Amino acid sequence: MRKRVATLVAAAALLTGCSDGVEGSAVAAERWDPCSIPDEAIQATGLDPATRDEGWSDGVVVDDWARCEYMVQGASAAYALSLLSSVDHTIVEVRSNSNRGGSDLEVGGRDAYIYTTESGPGIRDCKIALDVPPGVVVFTMLYQEDDGLDACAIGLEHVRDLEGSLPAAPK
């Protein structure tokens, strides 16, 4: 009798150990909401949380990117900081699609890439892409005044201030 019970226990353990485990399909990655940064963090970097502009303009649909934009504090806002988040794109794609060149860097232990694009006359821009699992977050600095300040230096300061509010960096 003991031999029979021991055989059944061993067989049950063997069958359990050989099972396929968890069944089901993979869950799609969830995109990080760029408007989820706490108001206190936005304000601490010199941006005004009351100016938050979430999403895209009426009639504009961009399924693979979420957008949130803030203006600098004060009545005469010289620039805006826009945050874009995607799980459908990567920092590798950002690097390969950068038509004006750029530079690799690291921000808070994350792989990052800084570059500029042409936004039009009178607007200087700087974009800083950060690797965020899964996907990428792109900070875009749109600077409207020609006062000699470097849009990338200002943008990088905001990125460093807000990096800790992003999802955990890849290991």
N, C-alpha and C positions, 0 to 999 in steps of 0.2 A: 504494500500500500504506500509506504514512504517513497519507494522508488517511482511509483506512478505519479504521485503528487510532485515530486522533484522534476520529473520529466515534463509535466504540464507547465510548471512554473518556468522552466528553462525554455520551453517552446513559446510561451507567451512573451518572455523577454526577448527571444530571438525575433519573433514577428514584430514586436514593437520597435526594436532597433532597426529593422529593415523597412519600416514604413516610409512613405514619401515625405512625411512631415506636414507642413502647413500647405493647405490647398487654396486655390483662388488665383486671381490675376494681380499683376503689379498695380500699385496705386500711382496715379500720375502725380508728378512733383507739384507742390503748391507754390505759386509765385509769391514772393515777399511783397507786402504792401508798403510802398515808399512813403505813404502818409501815416504809417504807424510809428514813426519816430516821435517820442514824447515832446509835447510843446516846450517843456523846460529845456530840453537839449537843443531844440531849434532856436529858442530865445538866447541861450547861452552862447551860441556862435554868432550872434548879431543879426539873425533873421527874425522876421515878425511872423509868429504862428497864425495871427489873425489874417494874414494875406494868403493862406494856403489855397491853392488852386488844384483840385484833384481831377484827374481824368483828362479827357481830350475835349476840344471844342465841339459844339453841337454839330451833329452830322459826321463827325470824324470818328472812325472805328479803327483801332489798332489792337487787334486781338492778342498779339504776342508781347506787348509792352504795357506795363502799368506806369502811370505818370503822376507826380506830385511836384508842385512848384511853390517856392516861397520868395518873397521880396525882402530886401534889406530893411531894417527898422528905420523909420523916419519918413517924412513927407516927400522928400526928393530922392526917391529910390533910383539909384544909378544902375543897379543890376538885379538880376533874378537868378536863383539857383533852382534848377530843375533836376529831379531825380527820376530816372527810368529804371524799371526792374523787369527782367525777363527770365523765364526758365527755358525758353526756346532758343536762346542765343548764348554764346560763350565769349569769354575774353579773347579767345583765339580768333573768333570771327571779327571782333571789334578791331583787333590788330590788322587783320588781313584786309578789312574794308576801309581802313584809314587812308584817305586819298592824299593827305598832305604830310604824312609822316608823323612820327611821335617818338616817345621815349618810354622804356620800361622803368618801373619803379616798384617799390614795396610800401604799402601803407598798413600799419597795424599787423604785420605778418602776412598780409594778403598780396598776391600777385596783382599788380596794377599797371595801367597804361595811360599815359597822358598825351593828348593830341588836340589839334585845332581843326576847325572846318571853316568854310566860308559861309557866313550867315547873311551877309549883305552889307551895303554901305552903312557906316555909322555904328555897326555892332561888332564888337570883338567877342570871340567865344573861346572857351577852353573846355575840353571834356576829359573826365578822369573815370576810367572804367576799373571796377574792382571785381575780382573773382568772388562770387557768393554762391555757395552750393545750394541747389543746383542752378547754374546760370550766371548772370552778370547784373551788376548795378552800374549805371552810368550817371555820373554827376555832370551836369552841363551848366557852365557859368556863362550867362549872357550879359555882357557889360556894354552899356550904351554911351558912356562918356569917354571922350578922348583926353583924359587927364594925365596920361603917362603911366598910370598904374598897370601892373601886369595881371590880366584876368586869370592866368594860370596860378599865380602865386596866391591870389585871393581865393580861388576855387579850391586849391590844395589845402589851404588853412581850414576851410569849411569841411572838406572831406576828412581831414584828420580829427576835427572836432566831433564829427558825426559817425565815424567808422565803428565805434563801439555800440551803436544802436542797430547795426546791421546784423543779419543772422551770423552765426559762428563761422569763423574763417576755416577753410579746408585744412585738414591735418596733413 
